[in-house]
Amino acid sequence: MADHLELVAEIPKVEKLTVQDRLELARKRRSQQLKRWEREKDKELGPPPPKKRPQRAKPVKFEPRIILLEAASRGDYDEGW
C-alpha cells in the first residue's frame, strides 16, 4: 500500500477521475487492504491448532458382586439374580 506522501501526491490524479472510476479505485484499494490484514493476522496467529476428535466414553462395567450388592441395597431381587 502506498504511504501517506504517495497518496497525497496522487490526489490531483484522483480528482480528475470520474465518480465510477473513483469508486472502482476505492474498492480495489479496500480489497488490497483486507487481503493485507488477513495475511498479517495469519502471521500473528500462526496455523490453527489441529482439531481434536472427541473421545467416546467407554461403557462402565461392574463386577457381578457389585451388581448384586447394588441391587440388594435397592431391594431389587430380580436384577441381582
Chimera marker file (.cmm) of the C-alpha trace (Angstrom):
<marker_set name="trace">
<marker id="1" x="0.000" y="0.000" z="0.000" r="1" g="1" b="0" radius="0.5"/>
<marker id="2" x="1.141" y="3.476" z="-0.730" r="1" g="1" b="0" radius="0.5"/>
<marker id="3" x="2.348" y="5.599" z="2.137" r="1" g="1" b="0" radius="0.5"/>
<marker id="4" x="0.827" y="8.950" z="3.049" r="1" g="1" b="0" radius="0.5"/>
<marker id="5" x="3.105" y="11.070" z="0.849" r="1" g="1" b="0" radius="0.5"/>
<marker id="6" x="2.350" y="8.943" z="-2.207" r="1" g="1" b="0" radius="0.5"/>
<marker id="7" x="-1.373" y="9.228" z="-1.564" r="1" g="1" b="0" radius="0.5"/>
<marker id="8" x="-1.175" y="12.990" z="-1.175" r="1" g="1" b="0" radius="0.5"/>
<marker id="9" x="0.788" y="13.251" z="-4.413" r="1" g="1" b="0" radius="0.5"/>
<marker id="10" x="-1.883" y="11.159" z="-6.133" r="1" g="1" b="0" radius="0.5"/>
<marker id="11" x="-4.780" y="13.454" z="-5.126" r="1" g="1" b="0" radius="0.5"/>
<marker id="12" x="-4.677" y="15.612" z="-8.278" r="1" g="1" b="0" radius="0.5"/>
<marker id="13" x="-4.937" y="12.499" z="-10.465" r="1" g="1" b="0" radius="0.5"/>
<marker id="14" x="-7.800" y="11.088" z="-8.393" r="1" g="1" b="0" radius="0.5"/>
<marker id="15" x="-9.696" y="14.391" z="-8.544" r="1" g="1" b="0" radius="0.5"/>
<marker id="16" x="-9.740" y="14.120" z="-12.343" r="1" g="1" b="0" radius="0.5"/>
<marker id="17" x="-11.296" y="10.627" z="-12.262" r="1" g="1" b="0" radius="0.5"/>
<marker id="18" x="-14.985" y="10.103" z="-12.811" r="1" g="1" b="0" radius="0.5"/>
<marker id="19" x="-17.145" y="9.062" z="-9.899" r="1" g="1" b="0" radius="0.5"/>
<marker id="20" x="-17.312" y="5.499" z="-11.205" r="1" g="1" b="0" radius="0.5"/>
<marker id="21" x="-13.521" y="5.330" z="-11.579" r="1" g="1" b="0" radius="0.5"/>
<marker id="22" x="-13.061" y="6.666" z="-8.035" r="1" g="1" b="0" radius="0.5"/>
<marker id="23" x="-15.434" y="4.044" z="-6.690" r="1" g="1" b="0" radius="0.5"/>
<marker id="24" x="-13.592" y="1.317" z="-8.561" r="1" g="1" b="0" radius="0.5"/>
<marker id="25" x="-10.246" y="2.568" z="-7.227" r="1" g="1" b="0" radius="0.5"/>
<marker id="26" x="-11.634" y="2.669" z="-3.682" r="1" g="1" b="0" radius="0.5"/>
<marker id="27" x="-12.966" y="-0.897" z="-3.992" r="1" g="1" b="0" radius="0.5"/>
<marker id="28" x="-9.637" y="-2.108" z="-5.341" r="1" g="1" b="0" radius="0.5"/>
<marker id="29" x="-7.693" y="-0.473" z="-2.506" r="1" g="1" b="0" radius="0.5"/>
<marker id="30" x="-10.101" y="-1.775" z="0.130" r="1" g="1" b="0" radius="0.5"/>
<marker id="31" x="-9.754" y="-5.269" z="-1.278" r="1" g="1" b="0" radius="0.5"/>
<marker id="32" x="-5.963" y="-4.985" z="-1.125" r="1" g="1" b="0" radius="0.5"/>
<marker id="33" x="-6.191" y="-3.680" z="2.434" r="1" g="1" b="0" radius="0.5"/>
<marker id="34" x="-8.357" y="-6.595" z="3.560" r="1" g="1" b="0" radius="0.5"/>
<marker id="35" x="-6.008" y="-9.105" z="1.941" r="1" g="1" b="0" radius="0.5"/>
<marker id="36" x="-3.020" y="-7.486" z="3.658" r="1" g="1" b="0" radius="0.5"/>
<marker id="37" x="-4.785" y="-7.521" z="7.039" r="1" g="1" b="0" radius="0.5"/>
<marker id="38" x="-5.688" y="-11.175" z="6.554" r="1" g="1" b="0" radius="0.5"/>
<marker id="39" x="-2.042" y="-12.063" z="5.819" r="1" g="1" b="0" radius="0.5"/>
<marker id="40" x="-0.852" y="-10.113" z="8.870" r="1" g="1" b="0" radius="0.5"/>
<marker id="41" x="-3.453" y="-11.774" z="11.063" r="1" g="1" b="0" radius="0.5"/>
<marker id="42" x="-2.352" y="-15.205" z="9.838" r="1" g="1" b="0" radius="0.5"/>
<marker id="43" x="1.270" y="-14.357" z="10.618" r="1" g="1" b="0" radius="0.5"/>
<marker id="44" x="0.389" y="-13.229" z="14.134" r="1" g="1" b="0" radius="0.5"/>
<marker id="45" x="-1.774" y="-16.195" z="14.988" r="1" g="1" b="0" radius="0.5"/>
<marker id="46" x="0.163" y="-18.875" z="13.167" r="1" g="1" b="0" radius="0.5"/>
<marker id="47" x="-1.508" y="-22.006" z="11.832" r="1" g="1" b="0" radius="0.5"/>
<marker id="48" x="-4.653" y="-23.131" z="13.616" r="1" g="1" b="0" radius="0.5"/>
<marker id="49" x="-4.176" y="-25.991" z="16.076" r="1" g="1" b="0" radius="0.5"/>
<marker id="50" x="-5.272" y="-29.414" z="14.870" r="1" g="1" b="0" radius="0.5"/>
<marker id="51" x="-8.804" y="-30.308" z="15.824" r="1" g="1" b="0" radius="0.5"/>
<marker id="52" x="-9.117" y="-32.991" z="18.445" r="1" g="1" b="0" radius="0.5"/>
<marker id="53" x="-11.619" y="-35.731" z="17.942" r="1" g="1" b="0" radius="0.5"/>
<marker id="54" x="-13.962" y="-36.175" z="20.857" r="1" g="1" b="0" radius="0.5"/>
<marker id="55" x="-13.203" y="-39.391" z="22.663" r="1" g="1" b="0" radius="0.5"/>
<marker id="56" x="-16.020" y="-41.834" z="23.054" r="1" g="1" b="0" radius="0.5"/>
<marker id="57" x="-16.795" y="-42.674" z="26.610" r="1" g="1" b="0" radius="0.5"/>
<marker id="58" x="-16.058" y="-46.285" z="27.467" r="1" g="1" b="0" radius="0.5"/>
<marker id="59" x="-19.022" y="-48.161" z="28.869" r="1" g="1" b="0" radius="0.5"/>
<marker id="60" x="-18.822" y="-48.701" z="32.594" r="1" g="1" b="0" radius="0.5"/>
<marker id="61" x="-18.705" y="-52.364" z="33.572" r="1" g="1" b="0" radius="0.5"/>
<marker id="62" x="-19.144" y="-53.631" z="37.106" r="1" g="1" b="0" radius="0.5"/>
<marker id="63" x="-18.193" y="-56.951" z="38.567" r="1" g="1" b="0" radius="0.5"/>
<marker id="64" x="-21.138" y="-59.299" z="39.266" r="1" g="1" b="0" radius="0.5"/>
<marker id="65" x="-20.668" y="-58.981" z="43.033" r="1" g="1" b="0" radius="0.5"/>
<marker id="66" x="-21.012" y="-55.175" z="42.807" r="1" g="1" b="0" radius="0.5"/>
<marker id="67" x="-24.170" y="-55.547" z="40.726" r="1" g="1" b="0" radius="0.5"/>
<marker id="68" x="-25.603" y="-57.927" z="43.316" r="1" g="1" b="0" radius="0.5"/>
<marker id="69" x="-24.688" y="-55.591" z="46.178" r="1" g="1" b="0" radius="0.5"/>
<marker id="70" x="-26.273" y="-52.567" z="44.469" r="1" g="1" b="0" radius="0.5"/>
<marker id="71" x="-29.439" y="-54.499" z="43.563" r="1" g="1" b="0" radius="0.5"/>
<marker id="72" x="-29.728" y="-55.800" z="47.123" r="1" g="1" b="0" radius="0.5"/>
<marker id="73" x="-29.369" y="-52.307" z="48.557" r="1" g="1" b="0" radius="0.5"/>
<marker id="74" x="-32.260" y="-51.154" z="46.387" r="1" g="1" b="0" radius="0.5"/>
<marker id="75" x="-34.357" y="-54.208" z="47.241" r="1" g="1" b="0" radius="0.5"/>
<marker id="76" x="-34.444" y="-55.317" z="43.609" r="1" g="1" b="0" radius="0.5"/>
<marker id="77" x="-34.354" y="-59.114" z="43.912" r="1" g="1" b="0" radius="0.5"/>
<marker id="78" x="-34.933" y="-59.758" z="40.188" r="1" g="1" b="0" radius="0.5"/>
<marker id="79" x="-31.843" y="-57.852" z="38.970" r="1" g="1" b="0" radius="0.5"/>
<marker id="80" x="-29.431" y="-59.438" z="41.401" r="1" g="1" b="0" radius="0.5"/>
<marker id="81" x="-30.222" y="-62.979" z="40.240" r="1" g="1" b="0" radius="0.5"/>
<link id1="1" id2="2" r="1" g="1" b="0" radius="0.2"/>
<link id1="2" id2="3" r="1" g="1" b="0" radius="0.2"/>
<link id1="3" id2="4" r="1" g="1" b="0" radius="0.2"/>
<link id1="4" id2="5" r="1" g="1" b="0" radius="0.2"/>
<link id1="5" id2="6" r="1" g="1" b="0" radius="0.2"/>
<link id1="6" id2="7" r="1" g="1" b="0" radius="0.2"/>
<link id1="7" id2="8" r="1" g="1" b="0" radius="0.2"/>
<link id1="8" id2="9" r="1" g="1" b="0" radius="0.2"/>
<link id1="9" id2="10" r="1" g="1" b="0" radius="0.2"/>
<link id1="10" id2="11" r="1" g="1" b="0" radius="0.2"/>
<link id1="11" id2="12" r="1" g="1" b="0" radius="0.2"/>
<link id1="12" id2="13" r="1" g="1" b="0" radius="0.2"/>
<link id1="13" id2="14" r="1" g="1" b="0" radius="0.2"/>
<link id1="14" id2="15" r="1" g="1" b="0" radius="0.2"/>
<link id1="15" id2="16" r="1" g="1" b="0" radius="0.2"/>
<link id1="16" id2="17" r="1" g="1" b="0" radius="0.2"/>
<link id1="17" id2="18" r="1" g="1" b="0" radius="0.2"/>
<link id1="18" id2="19" r="1" g="1" b="0" radius="0.2"/>
<link id1="19" id2="20" r="1" g="1" b="0" radius="0.2"/>
<link id1="20" id2="21" r="1" g="1" b="0" radius="0.2"/>
<link id1="21" id2="22" r="1" g="1" b="0" radius="0.2"/>
<link id1="22" id2="23" r="1" g="1" b="0" radius="0.2"/>
<link id1="23" id2="24" r="1" g="1" b="0" radius="0.2"/>
<link id1="24" id2="25" r="1" g="1" b="0" radius="0.2"/>
<link id1="25" id2="26" r="1" g="1" b="0" radius="0.2"/>
<link id1="26" id2="27" r="1" g="1" b="0" radius="0.2"/>
<link id1="27" id2="28" r="1" g="1" b="0" radius="0.2"/>
<link id1="28" id2="29" r="1" g="1" b="0" radius="0.2"/>
<link id1="29" id2="30" r="1" g="1" b="0" radius="0.2"/>
<link id1="30" id2="31" r="1" g="1" b="0" radius="0.2"/>
<link id1="31" id2="32" r="1" g="1" b="0" radius="0.2"/>
<link id1="32" id2="33" r="1" g="1" b="0" radius="0.2"/>
<link id1="33" id2="34" r="1" g="1" b="0" radius="0.2"/>
<link id1="34" id2="35" r="1" g="1" b="0" radius="0.2"/>
<link id1="35" id2="36" r="1" g="1" b="0" radius="0.2"/>
<link id1="36" id2="37" r="1" g="1" b="0" radius="0.2"/>
<link id1="37" id2="38" r="1" g="1" b="0" radius="0.2"/>
<link id1="38" id2="39" r="1" g="1" b="0" radius="0.2"/>
<link id1="39" id2="40" r="1" g="1" b="0" radius="0.2"/>
<link id1="40" id2="41" r="1" g="1" b="0" radius="0.2"/>
<link id1="41" id2="42" r="1" g="1" b="0" radius="0.2"/>
<link id1="42" id2="43" r="1" g="1" b="0" radius="0.2"/>
<link id1="43" id2="44" r="1" g="1" b="0" radius="0.2"/>
<link id1="44" id2="45" r="1" g="1" b="0" radius="0.2"/>
<link id1="45" id2="46" r="1" g="1" b="0" radius="0.2"/>
<link id1="46" id2="47" r="1" g="1" b="0" radius="0.2"/>
<link id1="47" id2="48" r="1" g="1" b="0" radius="0.2"/>
<link id1="48" id2="49" r="1" g="1" b="0" radius="0.2"/>
<link id1="49" id2="50" r="1" g="1" b="0" radius="0.2"/>
<link id1="50" id2="51" r="1" g="1" b="0" radius="0.2"/>
<link id1="51" id2="52" r="1" g="1" b="0" radius="0.2"/>
<link id1="52" id2="53" r="1" g="1" b="0" radius="0.2"/>
<link id1="53" id2="54" r="1" g="1" b="0" radius="0.2"/>
<link id1="54" id2="55" r="1" g="1" b="0" radius="0.2"/>
<link id1="55" id2="56" r="1" g="1" b="0" radius="0.2"/>
<link id1="56" id2="57" r="1" g="1" b="0" radius="0.2"/>
<link id1="57" id2="58" r="1" g="1" b="0" radius="0.2"/>
<link id1="58" id2="59" r="1" g="1" b="0" radius="0.2"/>
<link id1="59" id2="60" r="1" g="1" b="0" radius="0.2"/>
<link id1="60" id2="61" r="1" g="1" b="0" radius="0.2"/>
<link id1="61" id2="62" r="1" g="1" b="0" radius="0.2"/>
<link id1="62" id2="63" r="1" g="1" b="0" radius="0.2"/>
<link id1="63" id2="64" r="1" g="1" b="0" radius="0.2"/>
<link id1="64" id2="65" r="1" g="1" b="0" radius="0.2"/>
<link id1="65" id2="66" r="1" g="1" b="0" radius="0.2"/>
<link id1="66" id2="67" r="1" g="1" b="0" radius="0.2"/>
<link id1="67" id2="68" r="1" g="1" b="0" radius="0.2"/>
<link id1="68" id2="69" r="1" g="1" b="0" radius="0.2"/>
<link id1="69" id2="70" r="1" g="1" b="0" radius="0.2"/>
<link id1="70" id2="71" r="1" g="1" b="0" radius="0.2"/>
<link id1="71" id2="72" r="1" g="1" b="0" radius="0.2"/>
<link id1="72" id2="73" r="1" g="1" b="0" radius="0.2"/>
<link id1="73" id2="74" r="1" g="1" b="0" radius="0.2"/>
<link id1="74" id2="75" r="1" g="1" b="0" radius="0.2"/>
<link id1="75" id2="76" r="1" g="1" b="0" radius="0.2"/>
<link id1="76" id2="77" r="1" g="1" b="0" radius="0.2"/>
<link id1="77" id2="78" r="1" g="1" b="0" radius="0.2"/>
<link id1="78" id2="79" r="1" g="1" b="0" radius="0.2"/>
<link id1="79" id2="80" r="1" g="1" b="0" radius="0.2"/>
<link id1="80" id2="81" r="1" g="1" b="0" radius="0.2"/>
</marker_set>
